[in-house]
């Protein structure tokens, strides 16, 4: 991505949110500044003190309310 976009990528999203201590250590060693996890069945914000374990919201395309239509580009 860095070669194609010509920018430094500093944030990693663990695939499907799966990670462990070893993966976190490798992420740090690779030079990433932040990494994002997914806590299954949770959309709660978590402790933001560990920048390699930032939680993100799970989006499955079936939200309602303010997010309804967002996935299809509706405004």
N, C-alpha and C positions, 0 to 999 in steps of 0.2 A: 504494500500500500504506500509506503513511504516513497519508493522509487516512482510509482505511477502518479502519485499526487504531488510529489515534491515538498512534502511537509513531514515534520516529525510526529509520529504517533506516540502519545504518552499515556494513553488509557487503554486498558484491556478489559474486555467483557468475557468472563469465564463462560465457555460454551455451555448453554443450558443452566448456567449458574453453578455447575459442579466444580468444586475446588477442595483442596485440603492444605495443610501446612506446607508440604513439599511444593505444591503448585504455587502457593503464595511466595515462597522463597525463590523459586525459579523466575517468577514474574518480576520480583525485585532485582534479581541478578541480570535479567534481560534489559533493565533500564526503564521499565514502565514506572510512571509516577503515581498512578491510580489504577484500581481494578474494581469491577462491579460484580456483585453476586446476586442471586435470586434466592430468597428464603421461601421454600414451597408453602403454599396456602397462606401467604402473608403479604400484605401490601403496606405494612407498617414501616415507618422510617426507623432505622436502627442507629446505634451509637456511631457517630461520624468521626470518631477519633482514629480509627484504623483506615487509612486511605487505600488499603489493598482489600478491603472487605466492605465496600460501600454497597448498600442494598439498593435495588431498583424495583420499580413496580412491575409486576407481571401483567402483560397485556396479551389477551388471548383473542381479541377481535370481537368479543361479545359484550363489551361494556355498554352501559346506557348513560343517560344523563348528559353531562357536558362533553363526554368523549364519544357519544353516539355520532356516527358518520365521519368521525375524524379519520378512520382507517381507509375510507374511500376518497378522502380529499375534500369532503363537503365542508362548507364554511357557514 
